[in-house]
Amino acid sequence: MESTSEKDKEDKKEKENKISKPQAQEKVNVEKENILGSKSQIKAKIKPIVNLNDFNNKTEKEEEEDDFDFVDENYTDKDIRKAITEYTKVLKAKNKIGEAKLLQKEFEFEKGKLYIIIDSPVDEARYNDIKSDLLLFLRKKVKNKSLQMEIKRIELEKVKTVYTPQEKFDYLSQKNPALIELKKRLGLEFEF
């Protein structure tokens, strides 16, 4: 009896292990998705191929930027200020507020050079971000391709912060020497 029951058990196991072709294909597909990811994930992982011939073909905008068919015209400080104001509006429209604030600061203009006055490394980084676009814009607006731009760095005076009553009195007495006389007449002393 044991032999028939053992055979029955073995037959059952074989039937369980045997899978129909559609079920087998589905199982394989599920395993592939687990290993590779879904089709949308696979497509997202594929990077586009760059065609090197596209680098030689310039767009109309790039060709327009390269063309300076105009003769160098004379321009004034007012022309530069007006062009910078226009470019500031362009930057604000692009939501580049920090760069726009940089151009609202003072600048100097002498002998074909525009000096942007900068007082911090942050402003210098912002200037470097917009330098080429700004210079191209200004050259087009004043119709002069010989316009140059440079940075002029200035050092800000470091103001000492006053903390103690003595430091506060000294600071205020420098601004108004009559405070020293008032202190003497009233016989005032500092409390620590």
C-alpha positions as CSV (number, residue, x, y, z in Angstrom):
1,M,0.0,0.0,0.0
2,E,2.8,2.3,0.7
3,S,4.1,2.0,-2.8
4,T,0.8,3.3,-4.3
5,S,0.4,6.1,-1.9
6,E,4.1,7.1,-2.5
7,K,3.5,7.0,-6.2
8,D,0.3,9.2,-5.8
9,K,2.3,11.7,-3.8
10,E,5.0,11.8,-6.4
11,D,2.5,12.3,-9.2
12,K,0.9,15.1,-7.3
13,K,4.2,16.9,-6.9
14,E,5.0,16.5,-10.5
15,K,1.6,18.0,-11.5
16,E,2.2,20.9,-9.1
17,N,5.6,21.6,-10.6
18,K,4.3,21.4,-14.1
19,I,3.0,24.8,-15.3
20,S,1.2,25.5,-18.5
21,K,3.0,27.6,-21.1
22,P,1.1,30.8,-20.5
23,Q,1.7,30.6,-16.8
24,A,5.4,29.9,-17.4
25,Q,5.6,33.0,-19.7
26,E,3.9,35.2,-17.2
27,K,6.2,34.0,-14.5
28,V,9.2,34.8,-16.7
29,N,7.8,38.3,-17.4
30,V,7.3,39.0,-13.7
31,E,10.8,38.0,-13.0
32,K,12.2,40.2,-15.8
33,E,10.2,43.2,-14.4
34,N,11.6,42.5,-10.9
35,I,15.2,42.4,-12.3
36,L,15.1,45.2,-14.9
37,G,12.1,47.3,-13.8
38,S,9.0,48.2,-15.7
39,K,9.1,49.3,-19.4
40,S,8.7,52.9,-18.4
41,Q,11.6,52.7,-16.1
42,I,13.7,51.1,-18.8
43,K,12.8,53.8,-21.2
44,A,13.7,56.5,-18.6
45,K,17.2,54.9,-18.2
46,I,18.0,55.1,-21.9
47,K,20.0,58.2,-22.7
48,P,19.5,60.1,-26.0
49,I,22.3,59.9,-28.5
50,V,24.0,63.2,-29.3
51,N,24.6,63.9,-33.0
52,L,28.0,65.6,-33.4
53,N,26.9,67.2,-36.6
54,D,24.4,69.4,-34.7
55,F,27.3,71.3,-33.2
56,N,28.2,72.7,-36.6
57,N,24.7,73.9,-37.4
58,K,24.0,77.2,-35.7
59,T,20.5,78.3,-34.9
60,E,19.1,81.6,-36.3
61,K,19.5,83.2,-32.9
62,E,23.2,82.2,-32.6
63,E,23.9,83.5,-36.1
64,E,22.1,86.7,-35.2
65,E,24.3,87.1,-32.1
66,D,27.5,86.6,-34.1
67,D,26.5,89.1,-36.7
68,F,27.6,92.7,-36.0
69,D,26.9,94.3,-39.3
70,F,26.8,97.8,-37.8
71,V,29.6,100.3,-37.7
72,D,30.9,101.2,-34.3
73,E,28.7,104.2,-33.2
74,N,29.5,106.7,-30.6
75,Y,27.6,106.3,-27.4
76,T,27.2,108.1,-24.1
77,D,26.9,107.3,-20.5
78,K,23.2,107.8,-20.7
79,D,23.0,105.2,-23.5
80,I,24.8,102.7,-21.3
81,R,22.5,103.4,-18.3
82,K,19.4,103.0,-20.4
83,A,20.7,99.7,-21.8
84,I,21.5,98.4,-18.3
85,T,18.1,99.4,-17.1
86,E,16.5,97.4,-20.0
87,Y,18.7,94.4,-19.2
88,T,17.8,94.7,-15.5
89,K,14.1,94.3,-16.5
90,V,15.0,91.3,-18.6
91,L,16.7,89.7,-15.6
92,K,13.7,90.4,-13.3
93,A,11.5,88.8,-15.9
94,K,13.7,85.7,-15.8
95,N,13.4,85.8,-11.9
96,K,17.1,86.6,-11.5
97,I,16.6,89.2,-8.7
98,G,20.2,89.0,-7.3
99,E,21.7,89.7,-10.7
100,A,19.3,92.5,-11.3
101,K,20.2,94.1,-7.9
102,L,23.9,93.9,-8.9
103,L,23.2,96.0,-12.0
104,Q,21.3,98.6,-9.9
105,K,24.5,99.4,-8.0
106,E,26.9,102.1,-9.1
107,F,29.1,101.7,-12.1
108,E,31.7,103.8,-13.8
109,F,32.2,104.4,-17.5
110,E,35.4,105.8,-19.1
111,K,37.1,105.4,-22.4
112,G,35.0,102.5,-23.8
113,K,35.1,100.5,-20.6
114,L,32.3,99.9,-18.2
115,Y,33.4,99.2,-14.6
116,I,30.9,97.3,-12.5
117,I,31.6,98.1,-8.8
118,I,31.6,95.0,-6.6
119,D,32.0,94.8,-2.9
120,S,31.5,91.1,-2.1
121,P,32.5,87.7,-3.5
122,V,28.8,86.8,-4.0
123,D,28.4,89.8,-6.3
124,E,31.5,88.7,-8.2
125,A,30.0,85.3,-8.8
126,R,26.7,86.8,-9.9
127,Y,28.6,89.1,-12.3
128,N,30.5,86.2,-13.8
129,D,27.2,84.4,-14.4
130,I,25.8,87.2,-16.5
131,K,28.9,88.8,-17.9
132,S,28.8,87.4,-21.5
133,D,25.1,87.9,-22.0
134,L,25.2,91.4,-20.5
135,L,28.1,92.5,-22.7
136,L,26.4,91.1,-25.8
137,F,23.2,92.9,-24.9
138,L,25.0,96.2,-24.3
139,R,27.0,96.0,-27.5
140,K,23.8,95.5,-29.5
141,K,22.0,98.3,-27.8
142,V,24.7,100.9,-28.2
143,K,25.7,99.5,-31.6
144,N,29.4,99.3,-30.7
145,K,31.3,96.0,-30.6
146,S,34.4,97.6,-29.0
147,L,32.6,98.1,-25.6
148,Q,34.4,96.3,-22.7
149,M,33.4,95.5,-19.2
150,E,35.5,94.9,-16.1
151,I,35.1,94.5,-12.3
152,K,36.2,97.2,-9.9
153,R,36.5,95.8,-6.4
154,I,36.0,98.1,-3.4
155,E,36.6,97.3,0.3
156,L,33.9,98.2,2.7
157,E,34.9,99.8,6.0
158,K,34.5,97.4,8.8
159,V,32.4,99.0,11.5
160,K,33.2,98.0,15.0
161,T,30.1,97.0,17.0
162,V,29.8,98.7,20.4
163,Y,28.8,96.5,23.3
164,T,29.7,98.0,26.7
165,P,28.5,101.3,28.1
166,Q,32.0,102.7,27.9
167,E,32.2,101.8,24.2
168,K,28.8,103.3,23.5
169,F,29.7,106.5,25.3
170,D,33.0,106.8,23.4
171,Y,31.2,106.2,20.1
172,L,28.5,108.9,20.8
173,S,31.1,111.4,22.2
174,Q,33.0,111.2,18.9
175,K,29.8,112.2,17.1
176,N,28.9,114.9,19.7
177,P,31.8,116.1,22.0
178,A,29.4,118.0,24.2
179,L,28.5,114.7,25.9
180,I,32.0,114.7,27.6
181,E,31.2,118.1,29.1
182,L,27.8,116.9,30.2
183,K,29.3,113.9,31.9
184,K,31.8,116.1,33.8
185,R,29.2,118.6,34.9
186,L,26.7,116.0,36.1
187,G,29.5,113.8,37.7
188,L,28.2,110.7,36.0
189,E,30.1,107.4,36.1
190,F,29.6,104.1,34.3
191,E,28.0,101.2,36.1
192,F,29.4,97.7,35.2
